[in-house]
Amino acid sequence: MNGNPSPQLTDLISTLERLVISLSPASLSDVIGDLERVKTIALYKLMTSTTPTPAPVETGRYLTVVEVCERYGIVPRWLYRHKKQMPHSQPSRKVLLFPEKAIERWFASRRA
């Protein structure tokens, strides 16, 4: 491969962009989680180009700050203050996501 994306991949990305634009804001956190999973697989493949199969990636959805706060009865300020101690992903300065299963385990370990 010469480094240029295939026409099929280019078409797929264009279609994905159009679909994301048409989605409601409520469904975007699931989409962002799925995109982060795909990004992780692509990064792993890039970094381990000698290995033909990607490492297993934890599947599942990512929770937003609002969803974590509602689920665990905490306030956003507390969550932002303690994020470095928690499993999280911050794809941009304004987006903070928490892998659902990992954050469940994190809170369970603190309550035990």
BELGIRA-V444615 format. One record per helix or strand. SS is the DSSP state (hx for helix, st for strand). FROM is the first residue (numbers start at 1). LEN is the number of residues. Records with the same first field share a line. If there is no record, write none. Layout:
SS = FROM-LEN  FROM-LEN
This chain:
hx = 7-16  25-23  65-8  76-10  100-12
st = 62-2  89-4  95-5
